[in-house]
Amino acid sequence: MAYVITDDCVACGACIDACPVEAISAGDTKYTIDADKCVDCGACAGECPSSAINAG
């Protein structure tokens, strides 16, 4: 199951650089993860300074 970004996201961009499969993109108010591309590695969650990324 893909990781998800919660409303705690501050759109800092740290997760985008951490994602090895480029599954994360900027949304209107927060970043989003493409579930079809996500490989559940957790690299993004480890880099998120606001703990806004959780296992779906």
N, CA, C and O atoms as a MOPAC input file, in Angstrom:
PM7 MOZYME 1SCF
protein

 N      0.84700 1    -1.18300 1     0.00000 1
 C      0.00000 1     0.00000 1     0.00000 1
 C      0.89200 1     1.24500 1     0.00000 1
 O      1.85400 1     1.31600 1     0.76400 1
 N      0.59000 1     2.18700 1    -0.81800 1
 C      1.41100 1     3.38000 1    -0.99800 1
 C      1.37800 1     4.29600 1     0.22000 1
 O      0.42300 1     4.29500 1     0.99700 1
 N      2.43400 1     5.06800 1     0.36300 1
 C      2.48100 1     6.08800 1     1.40500 1
 C      1.55600 1     7.22700 1     1.00800 1
 O      1.28500 1     7.43300 1    -0.17500 1
 N      1.07000 1     7.97100 1     2.00500 1
 C      0.18800 1     9.11000 1     1.76600 1
 C      0.72000 1    10.32700 1     2.50900 1
 O      1.38300 1    10.20400 1     3.53900 1
 N      0.41800 1    11.50500 1     1.96700 1
 C      0.82900 1    12.75300 1     2.59400 1
 C     -0.40100 1    13.39400 1     3.21900 1
 O     -1.40900 1    13.61100 1     2.54700 1
 N     -0.30900 1    13.69400 1     4.51200 1
 C     -1.44300 1    14.25300 1     5.24700 1
 C     -1.48800 1    15.77400 1     5.10500 1
 O     -0.62900 1    16.38100 1     4.46600 1
 N     -2.50000 1    16.36800 1     5.71100 1
 C     -2.66400 1    17.81700 1     5.67600 1
 C     -1.59000 1    18.55200 1     6.48400 1
 O     -1.52900 1    19.78100 1     6.44600 1
 N     -0.74500 1    17.82000 1     7.21200 1
 C      0.35600 1    18.44000 1     7.95400 1
 C      1.48700 1    18.86800 1     7.03300 1
 O      2.43500 1    19.51400 1     7.48100 1
 N      1.40400 1    18.51900 1     5.75000 1
 C      2.43700 1    18.85600 1     4.76700 1
 C      2.61400 1    20.38000 1     4.68200 1
 O      1.64000 1    21.12600 1     4.59100 1
 N      3.87500 1    20.82200 1     4.71500 1
 C      4.19200 1    22.25000 1     4.59700 1
 C      4.80100 1    22.56900 1     3.23300 1
 O      5.30400 1    23.67300 1     3.02500 1
 N      4.76100 1    21.62600 1     2.31600 1
 C      5.24300 1    21.78900 1     0.94200 1
 C      6.68600 1    22.27600 1     0.87400 1
 O      7.00800 1    23.18400 1     0.10700 1
 N      7.54800 1    21.66800 1     1.67900 1
 C      8.96000 1    22.07100 1     1.70900 1
 C      9.77400 1    21.44600 1     0.57400 1
 O     10.80900 1    21.98500 1     0.18300 1
 N      9.30600 1    20.30700 1     0.04500 1
 C      9.99400 1    19.65900 1    -1.06000 1
 C     11.01600 1    18.60900 1    -0.68000 1
 O     11.59900 1    17.97900 1    -1.56200 1
 N     11.25200 1    18.40300 1     0.59800 1
 C     12.25300 1    17.41500 1     1.02800 1
 C     11.91400 1    16.01200 1     0.53200 1
 O     12.81700 1    15.24000 1     0.20800 1
 N     10.66200 1    15.68100 1     0.47000 1
 C     10.24000 1    14.34300 1     0.05900 1
 C     10.48300 1    14.09900 1    -1.43000 1
 O     10.80100 1    12.98100 1    -1.83700 1
 N     10.33400 1    15.13000 1    -2.22600 1
 C     10.53100 1    14.97000 1    -3.67100 1
 C     11.95100 1    14.50400 1    -3.96900 1
 O     12.15000 1    13.59300 1    -4.77400 1
 N     12.92900 1    15.11400 1    -3.33300 1
 C     14.31800 1    14.73700 1    -3.55800 1
 C     14.63200 1    13.35200 1    -3.00500 1
 O     15.54200 1    12.68300 1    -3.49500 1
 N     13.89300 1    12.91700 1    -1.99600 1
 C     14.15100 1    11.62100 1    -1.36600 1
 C     13.54600 1    10.45000 1    -2.12700 1
 O     14.00200 1     9.31800 1    -1.96700 1
 N     12.54600 1    10.69100 1    -2.94100 1
 C     11.83500 1     9.60900 1    -3.62300 1
 C     12.65500 1     9.05200 1    -4.79400 1
 O     12.94700 1     9.77300 1    -5.74800 1
 N     13.02500 1     7.76800 1    -4.72000 1
 C     13.85000 1     7.17800 1    -5.78300 1
 C     13.10100 1     6.87300 1    -7.07800 1
 O     13.72500 1     6.61700 1    -8.10700 1
 N     11.76400 1     6.89800 1    -7.03500 1
 C     10.97700 1     6.56200 1    -8.22600 1
 C     10.15600 1     7.75200 1    -8.74200 1
 O      9.29900 1     7.58700 1    -9.61000 1
 N     10.41500 1     8.92500 1    -8.21700 1
 C      9.75100 1    10.16500 1    -8.63700 1
 C      8.22700 1    10.05400 1    -8.57200 1
 O      7.52500 1    10.44500 1    -9.50500 1
 N      7.72600 1     9.51700 1    -7.45800 1
 C      6.29000 1     9.33400 1    -7.27900 1
 C      5.61600 1    10.54100 1    -6.62700 1
 O      4.39200 1    10.56400 1    -6.49500 1
 N      6.39500 1    11.54000 1    -6.22000 1
 C      5.84100 1    12.68000 1    -5.48800 1
 C      5.84600 1    13.92700 1    -6.36300 1
 O      6.81000 1    14.21300 1    -7.07400 1
 N      4.73300 1    14.66300 1    -6.28600 1
 C      4.63000 1    15.90300 1    -7.05000 1
 C      3.92800 1    16.96500 1    -6.21100 1
 O      3.25700 1    16.66100 1    -5.22500 1
 N      4.10000 1    18.21500 1    -6.62700 1
 C      3.45900 1    19.32100 1    -5.92600 1
 C      1.97600 1    19.35900 1    -6.27000 1
 O      1.59100 1    19.23200 1    -7.43300 1
 N      1.15800 1    19.53400 1    -5.25200 1
 C     -0.27800 1    19.68600 1    -5.45500 1
 C     -0.66000 1    21.13500 1    -5.22400 1
 O      0.21100 1    22.00400 1    -5.17900 1
 N     -1.93500 1    21.40700 1    -5.08000 1
 C     -2.39800 1    22.77000 1    -4.87300 1
 C     -1.94800 1    23.33100 1    -3.52200 1
 O     -1.41000 1    24.43600 1    -3.45300 1
 N     -2.16900 1    22.56700 1    -2.45300 1
 C     -1.80900 1    23.04900 1    -1.12200 1
 C     -0.80500 1    22.16000 1    -0.40700 1
 O     -0.21200 1    22.56400 1     0.59400 1
 N     -0.61400 1    20.95600 1    -0.91600 1
 C      0.35100 1    20.02600 1    -0.33200 1
 C      0.86600 1    19.11400 1    -1.43300 1
 O      0.32800 1    19.10100 1    -2.54000 1
 N      1.89000 1    18.36500 1    -1.13300 1
 C      2.45100 1    17.43500 1    -2.10200 1
 C      1.61400 1    16.15900 1    -2.12600 1
 O      0.91300 1    15.85400 1    -1.16100 1
 N      1.68800 1    15.42000 1    -3.22400 1
 C      0.92000 1    14.18900 1    -3.35900 1
 C      1.82700 1    13.05500 1    -3.82900 1
 O      2.85100 1    13.28600 1    -4.47200 1
 N      1.43600 1    11.84400 1    -3.50100 1
 C      2.17800 1    10.64400 1    -3.90200 1
 C      1.32600 1     9.84400 1    -4.87000 1
 O      0.17200 1     9.53100 1    -4.57800 1
 N      1.89200 1     9.51500 1    -6.01300 1
 C      1.21900 1     8.68900 1    -7.01000 1
 C      1.30500 1     7.23500 1    -6.53400 1
 O      2.37900 1     6.63300 1    -6.53400 1
 N      0.17700 1     6.69300 1    -6.13600 1
 C      0.13700 1     5.33100 1    -5.58600 1
 C      0.61000 1     4.28000 1    -6.58100 1
 O      1.12400 1     3.23800 1    -6.17600 1
 N      0.44700 1     4.53300 1    -7.86100 1
 C      0.87100 1     3.57400 1    -8.87300 1
 C      2.38700 1     3.52400 1    -9.02500 1
 O      2.93600 1     2.50400 1    -9.44200 1
 N      3.06600 1     4.61700 1    -8.69100 1
 C      4.52600 1     4.66900 1    -8.79000 1
 C      5.22500 1     4.32300 1    -7.47300 1
 O      6.35800 1     3.84200 1    -7.48000 1
 N      4.56100 1     4.56400 1    -6.35700 1
 C      5.16100 1     4.36900 1    -5.02500 1
 C      5.54300 1     2.90300 1    -4.81500 1
 O      4.74700 1     2.00300 1    -5.08100 1
 N      6.76100 1     2.67500 1    -4.33600 1
 C      7.25300 1     1.31900 1    -4.08300 1
 C      7.34800 1     1.01900 1    -2.58100 1
 O      7.98500 1     0.04500 1    -2.17900 1
 N      6.72200 1     1.84900 1    -1.76700 1
 C      6.65100 1     1.64100 1    -0.31200 1
 C      8.01300 1     1.55800 1     0.37100 1
 O      8.18000 1     0.80200 1     1.32800 1
 N      8.97700 1     2.32400 1    -0.10800 1
 C     10.31900 1     2.25900 1     0.49000 1
 C     10.43100 1     3.09000 1     1.76700 1
 O     11.27100 1     2.79700 1     2.61800 1
 N      9.59700 1     4.12400 1     1.91600 1
 C      9.61400 1     4.94800 1     3.11800 1
 C     10.66200 1     6.03900 1     3.15000 1
 O     10.79600 1     6.73800 1     4.15500 1
 N     11.40600 1     6.19700 1     2.07100 1
 C     12.45800 1     7.22700 1     2.04000 1
 C     11.86800 1     8.61700 1     2.25100 1
 O     12.47200 1     9.45200 1     2.92400 1
 N     10.71500 1     8.86400 1     1.69000 1
 C     10.07200 1    10.17400 1     1.81400 1
 C      9.69000 1    10.46500 1     3.26700 1
 O      9.89500 1    11.57600 1     3.75500 1
 N      9.14200 1     9.47600 1     3.94600 1
 C      8.71500 1     9.64900 1     5.33500 1
 C      9.89900 1     9.96900 1     6.23300 1
 O      9.77900 1    10.75400 1     7.17400 1
 N     11.03200 1     9.36700 1     5.94400 1
 C     12.22500 1     9.61500 1     6.73200 1
 C     12.78400 1    11.01400 1     6.57100 1
 O     13.48500 1    11.50800 1     7.45400 1
 N     12.48300 1    11.65600 1     5.46100 1
 C     12.98900 1    13.00100 1     5.19300 1
 C     12.01500 1    14.10800 1     5.56600 1
 O     12.41200 1    15.27200 1     5.63200 1
 N     10.76800 1    13.78400 1     5.80700 1
 C      9.73400 1    14.79300 1     6.06100 1
 C      9.91900 1    15.43500 1     7.43400 1
 O      9.82000 1    14.75100 1     8.45300 1
 N     10.19000 1    16.76200 1     7.47200 1
 C     10.42100 1    17.43200 1     8.75300 1
 C      9.14200 1    17.64500 1     9.55800 1
 O      9.21700 1    17.92000 1    10.75600 1
 N      7.96500 1    17.52300 1     8.93000 1
 C      6.71800 1    17.73200 1     9.66200 1
 C      5.96800 1    16.43000 1     9.92000 1
 O      4.81700 1    16.45400 1    10.35600 1
 N      6.60600 1    15.30200 1     9.65700 1
 C      6.00700 1    13.97300 1     9.86900 1
 C      4.63600 1    13.84800 1     9.20700 1
 O      3.70500 1    13.27800 1     9.77500 1
 N      4.53300 1    14.39600 1     7.98900 1
 C      3.26300 1    14.40200 1     7.27000 1
 C      3.06800 1    13.21300 1     6.35500 1
 O      2.03000 1    13.10700 1     5.70200 1
 N      4.04600 1    12.30700 1     6.28900 1
 C      3.94400 1    11.16300 1     5.38300 1
 C      3.83000 1     9.88500 1     6.18500 1
 O      4.65800 1     9.59300 1     7.04800 1
 N      2.77900 1     9.12000 1     5.88000 1
 C      2.50800 1     7.88900 1     6.61000 1
 C      2.23200 1     6.74600 1     5.64000 1
 O      1.82100 1     6.95500 1     4.49900 1
 N      2.47000 1     5.53300 1     6.12800 1
 C      2.13300 1     4.35000 1     5.33300 1
 C      0.62500 1     4.31200 1     5.17900 1
 O     -0.11400 1     4.44400 1     6.15500 1
 N      0.17200 1     4.12800 1     3.94000 1
 C     -1.26900 1     4.12800 1     3.65300 1
 C     -1.87800 1     2.88000 1     4.11100 1
 O     -3.08400 1     2.68900 1     3.95900 1

